[in-house]
């Protein structure tokens, strides 16, 4: 029986004009002010998961993804921050590229 539930969050922002007739991925360039929305979403998701008894939030990292998805550049720092925002939730790095710092 499954007793532990987890979620994978890859760090996307709310995208508009996507799909078959939308702006092609390689032509989308969101400013930093939009890309940082992924961090607030990560916090909201983590807190909601913590409240509802989820086991682990997994994150995936990619650098310089200006098209609006997979915009989390440093999972170690993100996880440290999320740990201060939750009580019981475990945090995992599903994919961690060598940090650029």
ZISUL-V979281 format. One record per backbone hydrogen bond with DSSP energy under -1.0 kcal/mol. CO is the residue of the C=O (numbers start at 1). NH is the residue of the N-H. If there is no record, write none. Layout:
# ZISUL-V979281
CO/NH
CO/NH
This chain:
# ZISUL-V979281
5/55
7/58
9/60
11/71
17/23
19/22
24/27
25/28
31/34
31/35
32/36
34/37
35/38
36/39
37/41
38/42
39/43
40/44
41/45
42/46
43/47
44/48
45/49
46/50
47/51
48/52
49/54
50/53
55/90
56/7
57/92
58/9
59/94
59/95
64/66
65/68
66/30
68/13
72/62
74/78
75/79
76/80
77/81
78/82
79/83
82/85
90/57
92/59
95/61
